[in-house]
């Protein structure tokens, strides 16, 4: 159990936090006083680098491996986090897998199931594991990382769009059910924010997206992370069931 000045330090679990948006979210939460559980699935080295940056900045963090789509691994990871920090107060569902573009003729049901595993199954498994203690505390923040594609309906991407839409629907239903227990559930919906996975993207493709954004630029991982920090903090104490678009006005 983390303590500071006699007050329990809030604990945040960020899934898929070894790189990209997840790493930025983990670092900003640590900057704002959270003890951060940095989840990763495969790359321990990258997760350790995130932890090292947090600790070098005076924050508190540790890396925890788990495939968050696997029930046994989720239970094991949360058990290890409890031993180190206590049960997380804040859960950020950020983990994702491959996101292939495929026409409807090319798609198979397995493509949909693979996306649903990350955007509905994993958040559900984690929520169920954390829920008893969140209810007992009368406090919890669930922050799902969605996508603007739900509003845009991108072609050749319906498996991903449908799964992100399911995440938004679950956010609203969970918020309604869990509100009486002091548990808030919200979704942050980023636009296209370039991270490591986009390293090979052609400049022309990035530029075609950028010129359609009202603010006329791409977003940054830090800007997305700051929205998550807001929803995790006291300033968002009366906000639940909401979709917060962080995309420079690309959707409304």
C-alpha positions in Angstrom: 0.0 0.0 0.0 1.4 3.3 -1.0 1.3 6.0 1.6 2.2 9.7 1.5 1.8 12.2 4.3 -0.7 9.8 6.0 -2.8 9.7 2.8 -3.0 6.6 0.6 -1.4 7.4 -2.7 -3.7 6.7 -5.7 -2.7 3.8 -7.9 -3.2 3.7 -11.6 -2.9 0.6 -13.9 -2.2 1.5 -17.5 -2.5 -1.4 -20.0 -0.2 -1.5 -23.0 2.0 1.1 -21.4 5.4 0.0 -22.7 5.3 2.4 -25.7 3.2 4.9 -27.6 0.2 6.4 -26.1 0.2 4.1 -23.1 3.8 5.1 -22.1 2.8 8.8 -22.4 -0.3 8.2 -20.2 1.7 6.3 -17.6 4.4 9.0 -17.4 1.8 11.9 -17.1 -0.1 10.0 -14.4 3.1 9.6 -12.5 3.9 13.3 -12.9 0.6 14.0 -11.3 1.3 11.9 -8.2 -0.1 8.5 -9.1 1.8 5.3 -8.4 1.7 3.6 -11.8 1.5 0.0 -12.7 3.0 -0.2 -16.2 1.5 -3.2 -18.0 3.2 -4.8 -21.0 2.7 -8.1 -22.8 6.0 -8.8 -24.6 8.7 -6.2 -24.4 10.0 -6.0 -20.9 12.9 -3.8 -22.0 10.6 -1.0 -23.2 8.4 -1.3 -20.1 11.5 -1.0 -17.9 12.5 2.2 -19.9 9.1 3.7 -19.1 9.5 2.9 -15.4 13.1 4.3 -15.4 11.9 7.6 -16.9 9.2 7.9 -14.3 11.5 7.1 -11.5 14.2 9.5 -12.8 11.5 12.2 -12.6 10.8 11.4 -9.0 7.7 9.3 -9.7 6.6 5.8 -8.5 6.2 3.0 -11.0 6.8 -0.7 -11.7 6.3 -3.0 -14.7 3.8 -5.8 -14.7 3.6 -8.4 -17.5 0.2 -9.9 -18.6 -1.8 -10.6 -21.7 -4.8 -8.6 -20.7 -7.1 -10.7 -22.9 -6.3 -13.8 -20.7 -8.3 -14.2 -17.5 -5.7 -16.1 -15.6 -3.0 -13.6 -16.5 -5.2 -10.7 -15.5 -5.8 -12.2 -12.1 -2.1 -12.9 -11.6 -1.1 -9.4 -12.6 -3.6 -7.7 -10.4 -2.5 -9.9 -7.5 1.1 -8.8 -8.0 0.0 -5.2 -8.2 -1.9 -5.6 -4.9 1.2 -6.9 -3.2 3.3 -3.9 -4.3 0.8 -1.0 -4.3 -2.6 -2.2 -3.3 -5.6 -2.5 -5.7 -5.6 0.1 -8.4 -8.0 3.1 -8.1 -7.7 4.0 -11.7 -7.7 1.7 -14.7 -6.7 2.9 -18.2 -7.7 0.4 -20.9 -5.2 1.3 -23.6 -3.8 -2.1 -24.8 -4.2 -2.9 -28.4 -3.1 -5.4 -31.0 -2.5 -5.4 -34.8 -4.8 -3.2 -36.7 -4.8 -4.5 -40.3 -6.8 -2.8 -43.1 -9.0 -5.4 -44.9 -12.0 -5.1 -47.2 -15.2 -6.8 -46.3 -14.4 -9.6 -48.8 -11.1 -10.2 -47.1 -12.4 -10.1 -43.5 -13.2 -13.1 -41.4 -15.1 -13.3 -38.1 -11.7 -13.9 -36.4 -10.7 -10.3 -37.4 -13.6 -9.0 -35.4 -13.0 -11.3 -32.5 -9.3 -10.3 -32.3 -10.3 -6.6 -32.0 -13.1 -7.3 -29.5 -10.6 -9.2 -27.3 -8.6 -6.0 -26.8 -11.4 -3.4 -26.7 -14.2 -5.3 -24.9 -13.0 -8.5 -23.4 -9.8 -7.1 -21.7 -11.6 -4.1 -20.2 -14.3 -6.4 -18.9 -11.9 -8.9 -17.3 -9.9 -6.1 -15.6 -13.1 -4.4 -14.4 -14.4 -7.6 -12.9 -11.1 -8.2 -11.1 -11.0 -4.6 -9.6 -14.6 -4.1 -9.0 -15.1 -5.6 -5.5 -12.5 -3.3 -3.9 -13.5 -0.2 -5.9 -17.1 -0.8 -4.6 -15.8 -1.2 -1.1 -13.9 2.1 -1.3 -16.8 3.9 -3.1 -14.2 5.1 -5.6 -12.9 4.1 -8.9 -12.0 5.6 -12.3 -12.2 3.5 -15.5 -10.8 5.3 -18.5 -11.2 3.6 -21.9 -9.1 4.7 -24.9 -11.5 4.7 -27.8 -11.0 6.1 -31.3 -12.5 8.7 -33.6 -13.1 6.0 -36.2 -16.4 5.2 -34.4 -17.7 8.6 -35.7 -15.8 8.5 -39.0 -16.6 4.9 -40.1 -13.3 4.3 -41.8 -13.5 1.9 -44.8 -11.7 -1.4 -44.7 -11.6 -1.0 -41.0 -15.0 -2.2 -39.9 -13.6 -4.9 -37.5 -11.7 -2.2 -35.6 -14.5 0.4 -35.8 -17.1 -2.1 -34.5 -14.9 -3.1 -31.5 -14.2 0.5 -30.6 -17.9 1.2 -30.8 -18.5 -1.7 -28.5 -16.1 -0.1 -26.0 -18.0 3.1 -26.2 -21.3 1.3 -25.5 -19.8 -0.5 -22.6 -18.5 2.7 -21.2 -22.0 4.2 -21.1 -23.6 1.1 -19.6 -20.9 0.6 -17.0 -21.2 4.3 -16.0 -24.9 4.0 -15.4 -24.5 0.8 -13.4 -21.5 1.8 -11.3 -22.3 5.4 -10.6 -24.1 4.7 -7.4 -20.9 3.1 -6.1 -18.8 6.1 -6.7 -17.1 4.5 -9.8 -16.8 6.7 -12.9 -16.4 5.4 -16.4 -15.4 7.6 -19.3 -13.8 7.2 -22.7 -11.1 9.3 -24.3 -11.3 9.3 -28.1 -8.1 10.3 -29.8 -7.6 11.1 -33.5 -4.6 9.9 -35.4 -1.7 10.6 -33.1 1.5 9.3 -34.6 3.5 7.0 -32.4 6.1 4.2 -33.0 3.6 2.0 -34.8 3.3 4.6 -37.5 7.0 5.0 -38.2 6.7 3.8 -41.8 3.7 5.9 -42.7 4.1 8.0 -45.9 4.3 11.8 -45.3 1.6 12.3 -47.9 -0.8 10.1 -45.9 -0.1 12.0 -42.7 -0.5 15.3 -44.5 -3.8 14.3 -46.0 -5.1 13.7 -42.5 -3.6 16.8 -41.0 -5.2 19.2 -43.5 -8.7 18.0 -42.6 -8.2 18.7 -38.9 -9.6 22.1 -37.8 -6.6 22.9 -35.7 -4.4 22.1 -38.7 -2.0 19.8 -37.0 -1.5 16.3 -35.6 -2.0 15.7 -31.9 0.7 14.5 -29.5 0.8 11.7 -27.0 1.2 14.2 -24.3 -2.1 15.9 -25.2 -4.0 12.6 -25.1 -2.3 11.8 -21.8 -3.3 15.1 -20.3 -7.0 14.3 -21.1 -6.6 11.0 -19.2 -5.0 12.7 -16.3 -7.9 15.1 -16.1 -10.5 12.3 -16.0 -8.4 10.5 -13.4 -8.2 13.6 -11.1 -10.4 15.5 -8.8 -11.4 18.0 -11.4 -13.5 15.3 -13.1 -15.4 14.2 -9.9 -18.8 14.8 -11.5 -18.1 13.4 -15.0 -19.1 9.9 -16.0 -20.4 8.1 -19.1 -18.8 10.6 -21.4 -16.8 10.5 -24.7 -14.1 13.1 -24.8 -12.7 13.6 -28.3 -9.0 14.6 -28.4 -8.5 15.2 -32.1 -8.3 18.9 -32.9 -12.0 19.1 -33.8 -11.9 16.3 -36.4 -15.2 15.0 -35.0 -17.9 16.7 -32.9 
